[in-house]
């Protein structure tokens, strides 16, 4: 059992425990989770930069209504993009439940696709 705050090396943490299908699927789920996390973090960073640019344009607009409107629209679109990225998890889950596929559980989805040997 690892203590709180301990960090395992990437090679140990992401390597499958065994090369059977369960170990491979568990490793694949970790990679998918990491990719989704990185995309979410990048979207948040993009939102922060986009918001600062919009605020800078607003402050430097000098009362020009077209520049103020442009910066306001930039901030609104940046906020909408962040909301969509965060809400995409729920949207994907809803679509998966409507279609009848467990999209948010990739291990189960992959396990259902892999042919069973010996059964």
Beta strands, then each sheet from edge to edge (+ up, - down):
end
